[in-house]
Amino acid sequence: MLQKMGLVGVLVSAGLLVGCAEGGLMVRVAPPAPIIESYGSAPGPGYVWQPGYQRWDGRGYVWAPGHWERVPRARARWIAPHWQQRRGGWVFVEGRWR
């Protein structure tokens, strides 16, 4: 019984790695074009608009709407999340402050 559970664990782990690339999710279907959002004025000084993006929910792409975010420190720059095409599919790169 223990050997059977070990084999199942190995197979599940191998299946998870097939869809991973460099610590990120690999999707074989290209993301749709981004939705153009209207965002109006910032809620106050020191805010930057973080645009929405297409996220993968395991079955398909879902739009994650943009939002206003307070800048964490002087001269910080927001690098928006995006999809990069790689061999075999598309990899999601998280947004971050630089």
LINPEPE-V513120 format. One record per pair of residues at least 4 apart in sequence whose ideal C-beta (glycine too) atoms are under 6 Angstrom apart, sorted by the first residue. I is the first residue (numbers start at 1). J is the second residue. Records with the same first field share a line. If there is no record, write none. Layout:
I: J, J
This chain:
19: 26
21: 26, 91
24: 91, 92
25: 92
26: 89, 91
27: 56, 89, 90
28: 89
31: 54, 61, 83
32: 54, 61
35: 63
37: 52, 66
39: 49
42: 47
43: 47, 68
46: 70, 71
47: 68, 70
48: 69, 71, 78
49: 68
50: 66, 67, 69, 78
51: 66, 80
52: 63, 64, 65, 66
53: 64, 81
54: 61
55: 62, 64
57: 62
71: 76
72: 76, 97
76: 97
77: 98
79: 96, 98
80: 95
81: 94, 95
82: 93
83: 90, 92
84: 91, 93
85: 90
86: 91
